[in-house]
Amino acid sequence: MPSFQASDGVEIYYQTWEGSSSQPPVVLHHGFIANGLTNWVLTGVVDALTGAGRRVVTIDARGHGRSGKPHDPSFYGEVRMSDDLIMLFDLLGEPAVDLVGYSMGAVVSLITATRDTRIRRLVIGGVGAAVVELGGVDTRVIGPDPLREALHAEDPATIRNPAAAGFRAFIDAVGGDRAALAAQAARMHADPIPLDTITAPTLVVTGRDDVLAARPEILAKAISGAQLTVTGGDHLGAVREPAFATAMVDFLA
């Protein structure tokens, strides 16, 4: 996998798949704990896009996957991740890109869409009304204290919050760096995002049983002209639903 050095020295890894289409590349940004492999390759999303002839680029966010994992919270936050994404756009050298973000990556992508005019089309998954109401992922479902408990617990069996226990199981399954993830959790975005300034045509895709993406129609209404598609699945499962990839590929085409 190729990499580049962010402005603060953190190494950021990405991966590309070539395509036959003349359309812009599709850049995929994953969610918290996940990485390009788990969020996009293993779920079949990359195959769906390359099958449609699209060039695809995945990024491993700082603290995740193969990218650098500092343990200092000052290196984190979705705005810093947006800076990394913009550097990747610069590196690709394309006049336009299509951008897809899921969960944390959806927040990063929305922030980026308010800052960079190269985004031709935007697909947002795994988030709902909380982006409008809280400025980021829904901390009402799993707050900072249970999340910190899950990240720092030596024995996962001691975690009392079911949602936090699910996050910890995911961390252990992908071999995540708990200290780096805790640093990002301490800097989760919680400021208003000027969604009304987004001009790229936008699709919001959420799972019907995703409690972290409740009331997605509130988010769709906050973005001018945005479309909404609801698929099956919960937060971890929605992106694996064939309907998710189908809606994304059709919209980006």
C-alpha positions in Angstrom: 0.0 0.0 0.0 1.3 3.5 -0.8 1.4 6.2 1.8 2.0 9.9 2.4 3.0 12.0 5.3 0.4 14.3 6.8 1.2 17.9 7.7 1.9 16.8 11.3 4.1 13.9 10.3 1.6 11.0 10.7 2.0 8.4 8.0 -1.3 7.8 6.1 -1.8 4.7 4.0 -4.2 4.3 1.1 -4.9 1.7 -1.6 -6.1 2.0 -5.1 -7.9 -0.3 -7.6 -7.8 0.8 -11.3 -11.0 0.9 -13.4 -12.0 1.3 -17.0 -14.5 4.1 -16.5 -13.7 7.7 -17.4 -15.7 8.9 -14.3 -13.8 10.3 -11.4 -12.2 8.0 -8.8 -14.3 6.9 -5.8 -12.6 7.6 -2.5 -13.9 5.6 0.5 -13.4 6.7 4.1 -14.2 4.1 6.8 -15.7 4.3 10.3 -14.3 4.3 13.8 -12.2 1.2 14.6 -12.5 -0.1 11.0 -10.1 0.4 8.1 -10.2 0.3 4.4 -10.0 -3.5 4.4 -12.8 -4.3 6.9 -15.2 -1.5 5.9 -14.9 -1.6 2.2 -13.1 -4.7 0.8 -14.5 -7.5 3.0 -18.0 -6.0 2.7 -18.0 -6.3 -1.1 -18.2 -2.5 -1.7 -14.9 -2.3 -3.6 -15.9 -5.3 -5.8 -19.2 -3.6 -6.6 -17.5 -0.4 -7.6 -14.7 -2.0 -9.6 -17.3 -4.3 -11.2 -19.0 -1.1 -12.5 -15.6 0.0 -13.9 -14.8 2.6 -11.3 -11.4 3.4 -10.0 -11.4 3.1 -6.2 -9.2 4.5 -3.5 -9.5 3.6 0.2 -7.8 5.4 3.0 -6.8 4.2 6.5 -7.5 7.1 8.8 -4.9 8.0 11.4 -5.1 5.7 14.3 -6.5 2.9 12.2 -5.4 0.1 9.9 -1.8 0.6 8.6 -1.7 4.3 9.2 0.3 5.9 12.0 -1.1 5.6 15.5 0.0 8.3 17.9 -1.5 8.1 21.4 -1.7 11.9 21.9 -5.3 13.2 21.4 -4.0 16.4 19.9 -3.3 14.4 16.7 -6.9 13.4 16.3 -10.4 14.6 15.4 -12.4 14.5 12.2 -11.1 17.9 11.1 -7.6 16.5 11.1 -8.8 13.5 9.2 -10.5 15.8 6.7 -7.1 17.5 6.2 -5.6 14.1 5.4 -8.4 13.4 3.0 -7.7 16.7 1.2 -4.0 15.8 1.0 -5.0 12.5 -0.6 -7.1 14.4 -3.2 -4.1 16.6 -3.9 -1.9 13.4 -4.3 -4.4 11.8 -6.7 -4.3 14.9 -8.9 -7.8 14.6 -10.2 -10.1 17.6 -10.9 -13.0 15.7 -9.3 -13.7 12.8 -7.0 -16.7 10.9 -5.7 -16.5 10.6 -1.9 -18.1 7.9 0.3 -17.9 8.0 4.1 -19.4 5.7 6.7 -20.0 6.5 10.4 -16.9 8.5 11.6 -15.9 8.6 7.9 -19.3 10.1 7.1 -18.6 13.0 9.5 -15.1 13.4 8.0 -16.7 13.4 4.5 -19.4 15.9 5.4 -16.7 18.3 6.8 -14.6 17.8 3.7 -17.6 18.5 1.4 -17.9 22.0 3.1 -14.2 22.7 2.4 -13.3 21.2 -1.0 -15.1 21.8 -4.3 -13.6 18.8 -6.0 -16.2 16.5 -4.6 -18.6 15.7 -7.5 -20.9 13.3 -5.6 -21.2 12.4 -2.0 -22.5 9.3 -0.3 -23.0 9.3 3.5 -23.7 6.1 5.5 -24.1 5.1 9.1 -25.2 8.5 10.6 -28.5 10.3 11.0 -29.9 13.2 13.0 -27.0 13.3 15.4 -24.9 15.0 12.8 -27.4 17.9 12.8 -28.1 17.9 16.5 -24.7 17.0 18.0 -22.2 17.8 15.2 -21.0 14.2 14.8 -21.7 10.5 15.6 -24.5 9.8 18.1 -22.9 9.9 21.5 -26.4 9.5 23.1 -26.3 5.9 22.1 -22.8 5.2 23.5 -21.4 8.1 25.6 -17.7 8.9 26.2 -17.6 7.2 29.6 -18.8 3.7 28.5 -16.6 4.0 25.4 -13.5 4.8 27.5 -14.4 1.9 29.8 -14.5 -0.4 26.8 -11.2 0.8 25.4 -9.3 0.6 28.7 -10.8 -2.6 30.2 -8.2 -5.4 30.5 -11.0 -8.0 30.6 -13.8 -7.4 28.0 -16.1 -9.4 30.2 -16.1 -6.6 32.7 -17.7 -4.1 30.3 -21.2 -3.3 31.5 -22.6 -1.3 28.6 -23.8 -3.6 25.7 -23.1 -1.1 23.0 -19.6 -0.5 24.4 -19.0 -4.2 24.6 -19.9 -4.5 20.9 -17.4 -1.8 20.0 -14.7 -3.6 22.1 -15.4 -6.9 20.4 -14.9 -5.2 17.0 -11.7 -3.6 18.2 -10.3 -7.0 19.3 -11.5 -8.6 16.1 -9.5 -6.2 13.9 -6.5 -5.9 16.2 -7.1 -2.2 16.8 -4.7 0.0 18.9 -6.9 0.8 21.9 -4.8 3.7 23.0 -4.9 5.3 19.6 -8.6 4.8 19.3 -9.1 6.2 22.8 -7.2 9.3 21.6 -9.6 9.7 18.7 -12.6 9.1 21.0 -11.4 12.0 23.1 -11.6 14.3 20.1 -14.8 13.2 18.4 -16.3 16.1 16.4 -19.1 17.9 18.3 -19.4 21.3 16.6 -22.0 22.4 14.1 -21.2 21.4 10.5 -22.4 24.0 7.9 -24.4 21.3 6.0 -26.3 23.9 4.0 -23.1 24.9 2.2 -22.7 21.4 0.6 -23.3 21.7 -3.1 -22.4 18.2 -4.2 -25.4 15.9 -4.9 -25.7 13.7 -1.8 -27.1 10.3 -1.0 -27.7 9.3 2.7 -27.8 5.5 3.2 -28.6 4.0 6.5 -29.6 0.6 8.0 -33.2 0.2 9.2 -31.9 -1.2 12.6 -28.9 1.2 13.0 -29.4 2.9 16.3 -26.4 5.1 15.6 -28.2 6.4 12.4 -31.6 7.2 13.9 -33.9 9.6 12.0 -31.7 9.9 8.9 -34.4 12.0 7.2 -33.3 14.9 9.5 -29.8 14.7 8.0 -31.0 14.4 4.4 -33.3 17.4 4.8 -30.3 19.5 6.1 -28.4 19.0 2.9 -29.9 20.7 -0.2 -31.4 18.1 -2.6 -30.1 15.1 -0.7 -31.6 11.7 -1.3 -32.3 9.0 1.4 -32.1 5.3 1.0 -32.9 2.9 4.0 -31.6 -0.6 3.7 -31.7 -3.6 6.0 -29.1 -4.1 8.8 -27.7 -2.5 11.9 -24.6 -0.3 12.2 -22.1 -3.0 11.4 -24.3 -4.9 9.1 -25.9 -2.2 6.8 -22.7 -1.7 4.8 -22.7 -5.5 4.0 -26.2 -5.4 2.6 -26.2 -5.7 -1.2 -28.8 -2.9 -1.3 -26.1 -0.5 0.2 -23.6 -1.2 -2.6 -26.4 -1.1 -5.3 -27.7 2.3 -4.1 -24.2 3.7 -3.9 -23.1 2.4 -7.4 -26.3 3.6 -9.0 -26.1 7.1 -7.4 -22.4 7.6 -8.3 -23.1 6.6 -11.9 
